Amino acid sequence: MRSHEKRVNVCPRTQGKYLVSVVLTAVFAIASLFGTLLFSADAVADAAESQAVAQVGNATYASVQEAIGHTSMKNATVTLLTDVAESVTITPLKGMRNVTFDLNGHVLQADGSAVITVPANMQLTIVGPGTVAGGTQPAVDCRGALHVEGGTFTSDATLMRFAETDETSAQGSFSGGTFTAPTLFNLLDDAKNLGYVTVRGGEYRGMIPAGLNTLALLSGSFSDLSNLAPYLADSLGLIPGGTSGDGMGDGMFHVGDLAISSKQTLVELNPASGLQRLSADDLLTLTGTQLNGIADYRLVMDSDQLQALNDQIERAMQAVGKKKAFEAVSQNITITAVRNGADDVIDTNSSGGAGPQLRTSDHDGISTQVTVTIKAVAEPEKPEEPGKPGDPEKPEKPEMPRSGSAVQALAIISLLLVIASAICAYATVHLQSPRLHN
């Protein structure tokens, strides 16, 4: 009886302890689960943030294509956040036509097709720094409008392809950046023409094919001169690297306004070293004067001034030949750039009608001036004539003294000579007299 009561008294206590243990275990389990969920959420958020490759406004995205799809009128710039291999197409939300892509110092590399495709009726602006690397694919295929303000663009094939079809016409505008590929610009496969592409700046290392009639080169630096002439505006030419004042000197050729440059604007000729009459080509060589590059122009110089210079050279040559003096003289020569095939200006002062005609426009008629100086020649001094060999030198006559005693001495000597002559004459007569008597 007691033992039964005892067992009855123990059971409630055991059950209470068991319930407390269960409750504590449940609370711990719930707390652990909640902590695990919080940690997992943070880990997922961190993982999502670490996988973000592009940004639009404050929102980040795991792909550039996804970011392009979330551009809006308020936030139309896609900013690259890391280096990524992805080929993208500019397809923003409906109603969006303009997208700006900021390379942000990172690399966007091709993944199976052109790195960036711009469809018809879309406009893309690319800013740098950063790189669009095509590899075996083009950097950009464009059927819409492309504006490049900066960045580096590379490809092992064709760098940029454009298309004008019956329905659409591509447009391209380049104001900065570096572009490197075997072929810089060309047509897409179904294109009838290139579209309208204008280069206003940047550095281009590669070849531009012939026949891209709507390509215009207004400024920029180029490594390959082949085929460039048709793409230059009439007023433009190429200046070899290092002559445009930017110190590049890297073998590039810089497109710029028509210009004449002379390495020496002052040339000095020395008659003592020999002279000859100068042709126009001789003068261009002496002064190092050249016209920038491949523009359709040539250099001519004022014929009257050149003739005046040659007249002075002739006089100097004659003076040297005759060993006469020649005073220094200078002659200015004006060198002018004129179009090839453009003949000379109508001479309104002549009565013989039209003479050669020069084209006149905003870019024609540029000129420079050089000065040629012929140094003076002094008349050589005549050397003293040496005495003839074998001729004895004549003794100098002593100066006669001019004092009174000297005159008296001469008079006495003269008197003695007269007396001596008289005595001799008398003696001669008397010596001959006996001979006559006999």
Disulfide bonds with the S-S distance in Angstrom:
none
